[in-house]
Amino acid sequence: MVTETEDPRIVKVTPLQQMLASCTGAILTSLMVTPLDVVKIRLQAQSNPFPKGKCFMYSNGLMDHVCICEEAGNKAWYKKPGNFQGTLDAFLKIIRNEGIKSLWSGLPPTLVMAVPATVIYFTCYDQLTALLRSKLGENETRIPIIAGVVARSMYWYNYEILKKWLCEKSGLYEPTFMINFTSGALSGSFAAIVTLPFDVVKTQKQTQLWTSESHKISVPLNMSTWVIMKNIVAKNGLSGLFTGLIPRLIKIAPACAIMISTYEFGKAFFQRQNVRRQTQE
């Protein structure tokens, strides 16, 4: 039985509940972001058709796929013909001519591979954060960095700082859905900008590896990240390291916002259920 002096906010969300919340967020993120990337690729293919053997990057908010154009004809979803005048026109024509399911082409592999990884990542972050706060104190500013590095990236540090700042500005003790959404979008955008040069290098390495294995062409696969970056700057200038920044922001900002706000909403829901269950005991 919960006494009057007990604060219901200390009722914990179980790891299983955290996993359910993150799983819901991951699935919702994929469902909402995948159509944006499908349309983007179809528009690209229309203006610059993908020849057989060409690589392109497909990403739907949770993970990136390096896709190879192998199929002949128009059987593949990225080779279907279209006369699109823009993004909205592409959405409408794809739905009308090919069916709404075409907007989620390539989704099953992501759900199989990325959702489990996302669930483990978010759950580990929350568990690590709780452990560190119990050891170092609630207001220890290094906790998001330590937990984030162990779990995955620095993204979490900016998210936690922004969430706390927006709560203080709003005079709230607990963040609202909009605060979580905004913090997720802003921190995701910042992380996308900072990590883009490394993503450009990763894509180049993946493409070189595929070219070497598929076409038996000798390419320098052992070049370090720093050497590849210097070559890109020498050839295309500093802007070469930030190729595709706008599409990346358009994709990552909503993906991060949807994922984190859904996750936090799910945790809050389970916490309320736990409080109600305890008060009924």
PAMAR-369843 format. One line per 2 residues: number of its first residue (from 0); their letters; for each residue x, y, z of C-alpha. Coordinates in steps of 0.25 Angstrom, whole numbers. Example, Ala and Ser with C-alpha at 12.3 -4.5 7.8 and 13.67 -1.06 7.14 Angstrom:
! residues 2
0	AS	49,-18,31 | 55,-4,29 .
***
This chain:
! residues 281
0	MV	0,0,0 | 5,14,-4 .
2	TE	6,24,8 | 2,38,7 .
4	TE	16,43,8 | 21,34,-4 .
6	DP	23,41,-17 | 17,33,-28 .
8	RI	27,38,-38 | 37,29,-31 .
10	VK	29,17,-36 | 39,10,-47 .
12	VT	36,5,-60 | 40,-9,-62 .
14	PL	50,-13,-73 | 39,-21,-80 .
16	QQ	31,-8,-80 | 42,0,-86 .
18	ML	44,-11,-97 | 30,-10,-100 .
20	AS	30,5,-101 | 43,5,-110 .
22	CT	37,-5,-119 | 25,3,-121 .
24	GA	33,15,-124 | 42,7,-134 .
26	IL	31,2,-141 | 23,15,-142 .
28	TS	36,22,-147 | 38,12,-158 .
30	LM	23,13,-162 | 24,28,-163 .
32	VT	37,31,-169 | 39,19,-179 .
34	PL	29,26,-189 | 38,39,-189 .
36	DV	50,31,-193 | 42,22,-203 .
38	VK	37,35,-210 | 51,42,-210 .
40	IR	57,30,-217 | 46,29,-227 .
42	LQ	48,44,-230 | 63,42,-231 .
44	AQ	62,30,-240 | 52,38,-249 .
46	SN	63,49,-252 | 75,40,-252 .
48	PF	71,25,-254 | 79,15,-246 .
50	PK	87,6,-256 | 89,-9,-253 .
52	GK	100,-10,-242 | 99,4,-237 .
54	CF	98,6,-222 | 88,15,-215 .
56	MY	85,18,-200 | 72,15,-194 .
58	SN	68,19,-180 | 55,19,-173 .
60	GL	58,25,-160 | 64,13,-152 .
62	MD	75,8,-161 | 82,10,-174 .
64	HV	82,0,-186 | 92,0,-197 .
66	CI	84,-5,-208 | 89,-10,-222 .
68	CE	82,-9,-235 | 82,-24,-239 .
70	EA	68,-27,-245 | 65,-24,-259 .
72	GN	53,-17,-264 | 43,-10,-255 .
74	KA	41,-21,-245 | 48,-14,-234 .
76	WY	41,-4,-226 | 51,7,-228 .
78	KK	51,4,-244 | 36,6,-246 .
80	PG	33,17,-256 | 27,30,-252 .
82	NF	24,44,-257 | 25,51,-243 .
84	QG	24,67,-242 | 28,67,-228 .
86	TL	27,60,-214 | 12,62,-212 .
88	DA	10,58,-227 | 18,45,-225 .
90	FL	11,41,-212 | -3,42,-219 .
92	KI	2,35,-232 | 8,24,-225 .
94	IR	-4,21,-217 | -13,23,-228 .
96	NE	-5,14,-238 | 2,4,-230 .
98	GI	-6,3,-217 | -3,9,-203 .
100	KS	6,-3,-199 | 17,2,-209 .
102	LW	20,14,-200 | 25,3,-190 .
104	SG	34,-4,-199 | 47,-10,-192 .
106	LP	40,-9,-178 | 41,-23,-174 .
108	PT	56,-25,-174 | 57,-12,-165 .
110	LV	46,-17,-155 | 54,-31,-154 .
112	MA	68,-25,-152 | 66,-11,-146 .
114	VP	54,-12,-137 | 61,-22,-127 .
116	AT	74,-13,-127 | 66,-1,-124 .
118	VI	59,-8,-113 | 72,-12,-107 .
120	YF	78,1,-108 | 67,10,-102 .
122	TC	65,0,-91 | 80,-1,-88 .
124	YD	81,14,-88 | 69,16,-77 .
126	QL	75,4,-69 | 89,10,-69 .
128	TA	84,24,-66 | 76,19,-54 .
130	LL	88,11,-49 | 97,23,-50 .
132	RS	87,33,-43 | 87,23,-32 .
134	KL	102,24,-31 | 105,38,-34 .
136	GE	93,46,-31 | 81,51,-38 .
138	NE	87,64,-43 | 100,58,-48 .
140	TR	102,64,-62 | 111,54,-67 .
142	IP	101,43,-66 | 95,45,-80 .
144	II	108,45,-87 | 113,32,-80 .
146	AG	100,25,-82 | 99,30,-96 .
148	VV	113,26,-100 | 111,12,-94 .
150	AR	97,10,-101 | 100,17,-114 .
152	SM	104,32,-116 | 104,46,-111 .
154	YW	90,49,-116 | 85,46,-102 .
156	YN	93,57,-96 | 87,68,-104 .
158	YE	73,62,-103 | 74,62,-87 .
160	IL	79,76,-87 | 69,81,-96 .
162	KK	57,74,-89 | 62,80,-76 .
164	WL	63,94,-81 | 49,94,-88 .
166	CE	43,88,-75 | 49,100,-67 .
168	KS	45,110,-77 | 31,104,-77 .
170	GL	31,104,-62 | 28,89,-62 .
172	YE	33,77,-54 | 31,66,-64 .
174	PT	32,68,-79 | 20,68,-88 .
176	FM	19,61,-101 | 22,73,-109 .
178	IN	35,76,-100 | 39,61,-103 .
180	FT	36,63,-118 | 43,76,-119 .
182	SG	55,72,-111 | 56,59,-119 .
184	AL	56,67,-133 | 66,77,-129 .
186	SG	76,67,-122 | 74,58,-134 .
188	SF	77,69,-144 | 90,73,-137 .
190	AA	94,59,-136 | 91,57,-151 .
192	IV	100,70,-154 | 112,65,-146 .
194	TL	112,51,-150 | 109,54,-165 .
196	PF	124,54,-170 | 126,40,-163 .
198	DV	113,35,-170 | 119,40,-184 .
200	VK	131,33,-181 | 124,20,-177 .
202	TQ	115,20,-190 | 128,22,-198 .
204	KQ	135,10,-191 | 122,1,-193 .
206	TQ	121,5,-208 | 136,2,-210 .
208	LW	135,-11,-203 | 123,-15,-212 .
210	TS	130,-11,-224 | 143,-19,-221 .
212	ES	135,-31,-217 | 125,-31,-229 .
214	HK	134,-26,-240 | 147,-31,-236 .
216	IS	153,-17,-237 | 164,-13,-228 .
218	VP	161,-2,-219 | 168,4,-207 .
220	LN	160,-2,-196 | 170,0,-185 .
222	MS	169,15,-185 | 167,21,-172 .
224	TW	155,30,-169 | 164,42,-168 .
226	VI	170,39,-181 | 157,38,-188 .
228	MK	152,51,-182 | 164,58,-187 .
230	NI	162,53,-201 | 147,57,-201 .
232	VA	151,71,-196 | 162,72,-207 .
234	KN	153,68,-218 | 140,75,-214 .
236	GL	143,84,-203 | 139,84,-188 .
238	SG	124,84,-193 | 127,70,-199 .
240	LF	127,65,-185 | 113,70,-183 .
242	TG	107,64,-196 | 92,61,-194 .
244	LI	90,69,-181 | 76,75,-184 .
246	PR	70,61,-188 | 77,55,-175 .
248	LI	71,66,-166 | 57,64,-173 .
250	KI	58,49,-170 | 65,49,-156 .
252	AP	58,60,-149 | 44,55,-150 .
254	AC	50,40,-148 | 56,44,-135 .
256	AI	45,53,-130 | 35,41,-133 .
258	MI	43,31,-127 | 47,38,-114 .
260	ST	33,44,-111 | 26,31,-114 .
262	YE	36,24,-105 | 34,34,-93 .
264	FG	19,34,-95 | 19,19,-94 .
266	KA	28,20,-81 | 18,30,-75 .
268	FF	6,21,-79 | 13,9,-72 .
270	QR	17,17,-60 | 2,22,-58 .
272	QN	-2,8,-59 | 8,3,-48 .
274	VR	4,15,-39 | -11,11,-40 .
276	RQ	-8,-4,-38 | 0,0,-25 .
278	TQ	-11,9,-19 | -21,-3,-21 .
280	E	-12,-13,-13 .
***
